[in-house]
Amino acid sequence: MAIAIWVDADACPKVIREILFRAAVRVQRPLTLVANHMLPVPGSEYISCRQVPQGFDVADDYIAAQVEQGDLVITSDIPLAAEVIEKGAGVISPRGEQFTRENIRQRLNMRDFMDTMRSSGEVGGGPPALNDRDKQVFANALDRYLARHC
């Protein structure tokens, strides 16, 4: 089965997109960035960008509607990850964390807890900026996934 790679691109760091571009060409699989604005992509028959309208979860909804069993989704959005896992897709975050049927419920619970903490003012800010180790962890997770599925 030929997998496609879908990227929740509005929040995906440029350095991670560049790793994905190289991987898509290397394994000759379609890679689609989905964002509410056009993003530059290299000229390749395997790489495209799909612009969706502005709005809450529009890109997520588009990806969830398009993804098929065996596809790979790159996202840090936990609800989107849960939805595409139910459809049989793989999910890797831009930090290299692989979401699975076994760990997604725990991640949803933690997300909800952190939302509550942020709304109460107990916790602020988001995750730290990507560092070189994060990039390497992502690249390794992507390579492992593609080696198993391509």
Backbone bond lengths (Angstrom), bond angles and torsions (degrees), N, CA, C in turn:
res aa  C-N    CA-C-N  psi(-1)  N-CA   C-N-CA  omega(-1)  CA-C   N-CA-C  phi
1 M - - - 1.451 - - 1.529 108.46 -
2 A 1.324 116.05 130.84 1.470 121.23 179.53 1.523 109.40 -85.40
3 I 1.316 115.49 118.50 1.461 119.13 -179.36 1.517 110.47 -86.56
4 A 1.311 114.23 154.70 1.460 122.42 171.07 1.528 107.13 -113.23
5 I 1.312 115.25 153.12 1.466 120.97 178.29 1.525 107.61 -113.52
6 W 1.322 116.32 124.79 1.464 123.41 179.88 1.521 108.55 -113.17
7 V 1.330 116.41 135.82 1.460 120.50 -177.54 1.521 109.55 -122.23
8 D 1.324 116.00 122.34 1.462 122.60 171.46 1.531 104.34 -75.17
9 A 1.336 115.51 86.89 1.461 121.12 -161.81 1.523 115.37 -84.37
10 D 1.320 119.51 -15.93 1.462 119.71 -178.99 1.525 111.65 -58.26
11 A 1.319 117.40 -35.15 1.468 120.56 -177.45 1.523 112.72 -113.32
12 C 1.331 117.23 8.58 1.463 119.80 -177.98 1.530 109.63 -86.25
13 P 1.319 117.44 122.38 1.466 119.99 -179.24 1.531 112.80 -59.35
14 K 1.319 115.35 146.23 1.469 121.54 -178.23 1.525 111.56 -55.80
15 V 1.321 118.10 -41.97 1.459 120.95 -178.46 1.530 110.95 -62.00
16 I 1.310 117.95 -34.35 1.471 121.62 177.65 1.527 109.66 -71.92
17 R 1.343 117.00 -40.70 1.471 119.49 176.21 1.523 110.47 -59.34
18 E 1.330 117.53 -39.21 1.470 120.55 -179.85 1.529 111.48 -65.26
19 I 1.311 117.40 -38.79 1.472 121.17 174.84 1.524 109.62 -61.91
20 L 1.329 116.51 -42.49 1.466 121.49 179.47 1.521 111.90 -64.83
21 F 1.332 117.31 -40.43 1.472 120.64 178.88 1.529 110.07 -57.88
22 R 1.324 116.32 -48.42 1.472 120.03 -179.26 1.528 110.82 -62.73
23 A 1.312 116.74 -41.26 1.474 120.30 -178.26 1.528 111.39 -66.50
24 A 1.328 117.35 -41.95 1.471 120.41 -178.90 1.531 110.83 -61.26
25 V 1.308 116.32 -42.49 1.466 120.04 178.63 1.521 110.10 -67.40
26 R 1.329 116.64 -41.89 1.468 121.12 -178.52 1.529 111.76 -61.19
27 V 1.345 117.13 -44.01 1.475 119.90 -177.43 1.523 112.32 -96.41
28 Q 1.336 116.31 -0.28 1.463 122.63 177.47 1.531 112.38 54.19
29 R 1.337 113.81 54.35 1.462 121.79 177.88 1.518 108.61 -124.15
30 P 1.331 117.53 145.66 1.464 119.63 179.20 1.525 112.02 -67.93
31 L 1.314 115.26 134.35 1.453 123.88 177.81 1.519 106.68 -122.08
32 T 1.329 116.73 124.03 1.458 121.01 179.41 1.512 109.82 -122.31
33 L 1.342 115.78 119.88 1.459 121.30 171.69 1.519 106.64 -84.10
34 V 1.311 117.34 133.27 1.465 121.67 177.42 1.519 107.07 -119.42
35 A 1.354 115.81 121.14 1.455 120.78 -175.71 1.525 109.60 -151.63
36 N 1.346 115.54 164.21 1.468 118.62 179.17 1.526 111.47 -88.33
37 H 1.323 117.31 9.44 1.458 122.64 172.88 1.530 107.50 -148.83
38 M 1.301 117.09 155.20 1.460 119.85 -179.04 1.523 109.67 -70.52
39 L 1.303 114.64 138.28 1.456 121.70 177.75 1.524 108.45 -117.18
40 P 1.316 117.17 144.66 1.468 118.52 178.29 1.528 110.30 -68.68
41 V 1.321 115.30 136.70 1.459 121.02 176.59 1.526 108.23 -131.72
42 P 1.316 116.67 149.31 1.465 118.83 178.27 1.530 110.29 -68.40
43 G 1.310 115.37 154.08 1.461 119.72 177.13 1.518 109.82 -70.54
44 S 1.308 116.70 108.28 1.463 122.21 179.25 1.519 108.28 -158.18
45 E 1.295 115.87 142.39 1.462 119.61 177.50 1.530 111.59 -66.93
46 Y 1.335 117.50 -15.17 1.457 121.10 -176.79 1.525 113.81 -95.15
47 I 1.331 117.83 -9.86 1.462 120.84 -171.22 1.517 110.94 -121.05
48 S 1.340 116.06 130.85 1.465 120.29 177.58 1.523 109.95 -144.79
49 C 1.323 114.24 166.08 1.459 121.16 176.27 1.518 107.65 -126.51
50 R 1.302 116.18 132.59 1.462 121.88 177.82 1.516 107.62 -113.37
51 Q 1.338 116.34 116.02 1.461 120.25 177.81 1.521 108.64 -88.58
52 V 1.325 115.76 130.20 1.458 122.15 176.97 1.532 107.70 -113.64
53 P 1.334 117.90 160.66 1.463 119.90 179.52 1.536 111.46 -62.68
54 Q 1.329 115.09 156.84 1.459 121.32 173.87 1.524 108.51 -61.72
55 G 1.308 117.11 151.28 1.461 120.61 175.89 1.507 111.40 143.62
56 F 1.311 114.00 157.78 1.455 122.06 -177.90 1.526 110.32 -64.80
57 D 1.321 117.35 122.42 1.462 124.81 175.55 1.532 115.19 64.84
58 V 1.339 119.30 14.80 1.464 120.49 -179.76 1.531 110.43 -63.90
59 A 1.325 117.41 -46.01 1.467 120.23 178.66 1.537 110.52 -64.22
60 D 1.319 116.53 -41.75 1.472 120.40 178.58 1.527 110.77 -60.45
61 D 1.330 115.95 -45.64 1.467 120.14 -179.78 1.523 111.17 -62.70
62 Y 1.329 116.59 -38.81 1.461 120.35 178.76 1.530 110.50 -62.89
63 I 1.317 115.69 -48.23 1.468 119.66 179.86 1.519 110.34 -60.75
64 A 1.315 117.64 -46.47 1.469 121.34 -179.03 1.525 111.57 -60.20
65 A 1.327 117.05 -34.78 1.466 120.46 179.84 1.533 111.93 -74.51
66 Q 1.325 117.27 -30.44 1.465 121.13 -175.41 1.523 114.40 -90.60
67 V 1.313 116.92 -29.28 1.463 120.72 -172.18 1.526 110.77 -64.45
68 E 1.332 114.19 145.03 1.456 121.30 177.36 1.520 109.89 -122.99
69 Q 1.312 115.10 163.66 1.451 120.40 179.30 1.527 109.53 -54.01
70 G 1.330 115.71 133.75 1.455 121.13 178.75 1.513 114.45 91.16
71 D 1.342 118.06 -16.38 1.459 120.85 177.18 1.525 109.65 -66.05
72 L 1.316 115.49 167.28 1.454 121.94 177.43 1.520 108.62 -119.46
73 V 1.331 116.40 133.08 1.463 121.92 177.60 1.528 107.96 -117.40
74 I 1.334 115.01 133.42 1.456 121.57 176.16 1.525 106.84 -105.73
75 T 1.326 116.97 112.13 1.456 121.58 -178.60 1.520 110.36 -159.44
76 S 1.321 115.17 153.56 1.462 119.78 169.90 1.525 109.92 -106.96
77 D 1.332 116.79 3.55 1.460 122.95 -179.57 1.540 108.64 -81.02
78 I 1.314 116.35 109.49 1.469 121.26 -174.05 1.533 112.61 -64.95
79 P 1.354 120.00 -44.76 1.471 118.18 177.39 1.533 112.88 -61.05
80 L 1.333 118.01 -39.13 1.466 120.25 176.16 1.526 109.64 -63.33
81 A 1.315 117.03 -44.32 1.460 120.35 178.56 1.526 110.58 -56.65
82 A 1.321 117.17 -45.80 1.466 120.62 -179.77 1.526 111.16 -61.05
83 E 1.322 115.99 -41.21 1.468 120.05 -178.03 1.530 112.03 -66.19
84 V 1.322 117.63 -43.41 1.464 118.60 -177.39 1.529 111.80 -77.58
85 I 1.323 117.46 -27.39 1.462 119.61 173.93 1.524 109.64 -61.85
86 E 1.339 116.50 -39.73 1.473 120.30 177.52 1.524 111.87 -60.90
87 K 1.321 117.09 -26.39 1.470 121.59 178.34 1.526 112.04 -87.88
88 G 1.332 117.29 -0.32 1.452 120.98 177.66 1.518 114.79 90.48
89 A 1.317 117.35 16.19 1.468 120.91 177.68 1.522 110.19 -90.64
90 G 1.315 115.90 158.53 1.458 121.81 173.10 1.516 109.06 -91.18
91 V 1.319 116.74 154.68 1.467 121.02 -179.53 1.525 109.21 -139.37
92 I 1.340 114.35 131.25 1.460 121.42 173.57 1.520 107.17 -129.90
93 S 1.322 116.59 135.12 1.461 120.48 176.75 1.525 109.05 -80.65
94 P 1.332 118.14 160.97 1.466 120.15 176.30 1.535 113.29 -61.30
95 R 1.315 117.54 -12.27 1.470 120.68 175.67 1.527 111.74 -96.83
96 G 1.328 116.96 5.25 1.457 121.02 174.98 1.506 115.86 89.70
97 E 1.326 117.32 6.59 1.463 119.42 177.72 1.524 109.27 -80.11
98 Q 1.322 116.12 127.65 1.451 119.41 177.54 1.528 108.30 -92.44
99 F 1.325 115.48 123.65 1.456 120.81 176.56 1.522 108.08 -91.44
100 T 1.327 116.04 137.26 1.464 121.86 -176.86 1.524 109.52 -136.12
101 R 1.316 115.48 172.14 1.474 119.98 174.73 1.533 110.26 -58.54
102 E 1.327 116.11 -30.69 1.464 120.47 -176.74 1.525 113.16 -76.08
103 N 1.331 118.80 -28.14 1.467 118.55 -175.37 1.531 115.01 -115.39
104 I 1.308 118.71 -5.54 1.470 119.64 -172.71 1.533 112.33 -70.66
105 R 1.297 119.13 -35.99 1.475 120.35 179.09 1.525 110.52 -62.45
106 Q 1.318 116.87 -44.47 1.463 120.99 178.06 1.533 110.03 -60.72
107 R 1.336 117.40 -41.82 1.466 121.53 179.12 1.530 111.11 -65.21
108 L 1.340 117.29 -38.03 1.480 120.59 176.29 1.523 110.61 -63.53
109 N 1.328 116.52 -43.46 1.467 120.64 178.79 1.528 111.27 -62.53
110 M 1.335 117.11 -42.85 1.460 121.12 179.34 1.528 110.53 -65.79
111 R 1.324 117.05 -39.54 1.463 121.05 177.79 1.522 110.29 -60.40
112 D 1.327 116.44 -46.71 1.467 120.28 179.99 1.533 110.80 -62.91
113 F 1.319 116.51 -41.45 1.460 120.94 178.49 1.531 110.55 -61.47
114 M 1.330 116.80 -46.15 1.470 120.64 -179.20 1.533 110.83 -66.64
115 D 1.333 118.51 -35.02 1.467 120.88 175.20 1.526 110.15 -60.47
116 T 1.321 116.06 -42.98 1.463 120.98 178.51 1.532 110.42 -63.72
117 M 1.314 116.92 -42.97 1.466 120.71 179.50 1.528 111.40 -64.36
118 R 1.339 117.00 -41.14 1.465 119.81 179.27 1.517 110.80 -66.27
119 S 1.353 117.31 -41.10 1.476 119.12 -179.32 1.514 112.22 -66.27
120 S 1.318 117.02 -28.70 1.455 119.86 179.65 1.532 111.78 -84.74
121 G 1.334 117.02 -5.11 1.451 120.84 179.68 1.515 113.66 84.62
122 E 1.327 117.29 3.28 1.464 121.00 -179.29 1.526 112.46 -70.75
123 V 1.329 115.97 -32.22 1.459 121.51 -177.07 1.515 107.55 -132.36
124 G 1.318 117.62 142.06 1.454 120.89 178.25 1.508 111.13 -131.27
125 G 1.311 114.98 168.24 1.464 120.80 175.46 1.503 113.28 74.97
126 G 1.312 114.14 179.34 1.456 121.04 -179.95 1.520 109.86 -120.33
127 P 1.313 115.35 -161.42 1.462 118.28 -179.08 1.528 111.17 -70.37
128 P 1.317 116.89 157.88 1.460 119.86 177.82 1.532 110.86 -67.62
129 A 1.319 116.39 162.59 1.463 121.20 177.51 1.525 109.79 -61.65
130 L 1.338 115.41 151.59 1.461 119.87 176.97 1.522 109.97 -62.79
131 N 1.308 115.62 139.90 1.459 119.77 174.43 1.533 108.45 -115.84
132 D 1.319 117.43 179.68 1.464 121.21 -177.00 1.524 111.77 -61.02
133 R 1.328 116.90 -37.07 1.466 119.69 178.90 1.527 110.45 -64.51
134 D 1.342 117.77 -42.27 1.466 121.36 178.35 1.531 110.96 -59.18
135 K 1.322 116.23 -42.95 1.473 120.71 179.39 1.520 110.39 -62.22
136 Q 1.325 116.59 -42.14 1.459 120.11 179.97 1.525 111.32 -67.63
137 V 1.331 117.14 -40.69 1.470 120.86 177.53 1.528 110.05 -60.60
138 F 1.348 116.42 -42.63 1.461 119.61 178.08 1.526 110.77 -63.24
139 A 1.320 117.02 -49.67 1.464 120.76 -178.27 1.527 111.09 -58.56
140 N 1.321 117.35 -40.77 1.470 121.00 178.80 1.524 111.34 -65.99
141 A 1.337 117.36 -43.92 1.469 120.86 179.01 1.529 110.54 -62.66
142 L 1.319 116.44 -42.27 1.466 120.83 178.53 1.528 110.35 -63.23
143 D 1.319 117.26 -46.77 1.471 120.37 179.55 1.527 111.65 -59.84
144 R 1.339 116.60 -42.72 1.472 119.70 178.79 1.530 110.57 -61.70
145 Y 1.347 116.37 -44.99 1.464 120.19 -179.02 1.529 110.29 -62.28
146 L 1.321 116.38 -48.51 1.467 119.97 -177.61 1.529 111.58 -65.35
147 A 1.324 117.98 -36.11 1.472 120.86 178.15 1.530 110.69 -63.34
148 R 1.328 117.35 -36.16 1.463 121.34 -179.84 1.524 112.92 -77.84
149 H 1.350 117.46 -29.38 1.458 120.11 -169.75 1.526 115.38 -114.12
150 C 1.302 118.67 -4.17 1.483 120.03 -179.42 1.511 111.54 -115.05
